[in-house]
Amino acid sequence: MTMLRTPPVRTSRRTLAQIFTWPLLIGVLSTVGLISALVGDGLWDGVSWLALLLPILLYALFLLRPRR
């Protein structure tokens, strides 16, 4: 019977800023997109489209990324 050994897992400590920087940025941009969609037309529509497209693109990127 052979025993499979797994490599040791290294845990690194991360600060709260490192953990929440990207989710907070995505949340702020989504909020800007929602508010700009309500504010007006023209340039505001473009801002809202770009800001609200970011979470969708990130989701697709991580969904289609190969698993390790």
N, C-alpha and C positions, 0 to 999 in steps of 0.2 A: 504494500500500500504506500503510495507516494503522497507526501504532504505538500500542498502548494503553499508557497510563502508569498504573502503580499508585501509590497514595499511599505516601509513605515510612512505614515501620513504626517506631513509637517503642517502644523496649524500656525498660522501667523495672525497676530492680533491686528485688527483694523480699527481705526478711530471712527466715531460717528460721522464725521465729515466725509471720510472715505466711503462709508456705507451708503449714505443718503445723498451724496452730491448729484449723481445722475438721475435717480428717481425724482428728486426735488426739481431739477432743471426741466425734466420732461413734464412734470406737473405744472410748473410755471408757464412753460410754452403752450401747453394745452389750454390753460386758463386764458392766456393772451389770445389764443385762436378763437375761443368761444366768445370772449368779450368783443373782439374785433368783428366777428360775424354779426353781432347785434348792433354795433355802433353805426355802421354806414356801408356805403357802396364804393365801388371803384378800387382804390388801393387797399382799403380794409378787407375787401373780399379776397384779394390775393394773399394778404397777411394771414387771414383765417385759414385759407386752403393750405398754405405752407406749414403753418403751426399745427394744424390738425392732421396733416399727412405724416408728420414725424413719428408719432406713436405707432401708426399702422406699418410704416416702413421698418421700424425697429422690431416690431413683433414678427413680421415676415422674415427679417434677417435672422433672428434667433430661432425661428421655427424651422427654417431651411438649412441652418448651420449643421454640419455633420457632428454626430455625437462622438465623444471620446470613449 
